[in-house]
Amino acid sequence: MGRTLATFTQLIEEEVASWRVFRRALRREDQAVLDSLFEAVKYHVAAGSYASKTRPFEAMLVAMLIESGKKTALLEQRVLKLEQDPEKETDAPTNDHGMAL
């Protein structure tokens, strides 16, 4: 019988598992950041599935960078608004998935 390829979701779980020892060595607050980076990858499973020419972890890193970039852009927008009108407090920013930044 032929060999079946793992889905990108399975590859994510395998990658998370391979980083467990590293994660345990991190401080608690850094563990939370690492966890959120791997969570961010799950928003890009479809795109990761199409990234066949890359290694799975490379696609995961790009997905993490995309989510990080979106978060940075939202925070920059908030800072600009506060600089323009410091009296006017804005709501806490959220990402495209409704999660607070």
Secondary structure as UniProt FT lines:
FT   HELIX           8..18
FT   HELIX           20..25
FT   HELIX           28..41
FT   HELIX           42..44
FT   HELIX           45..50
FT   TURN            52..53
FT   HELIX           56..84
FT   TURN            86..87
FT   TURN            96..97
//
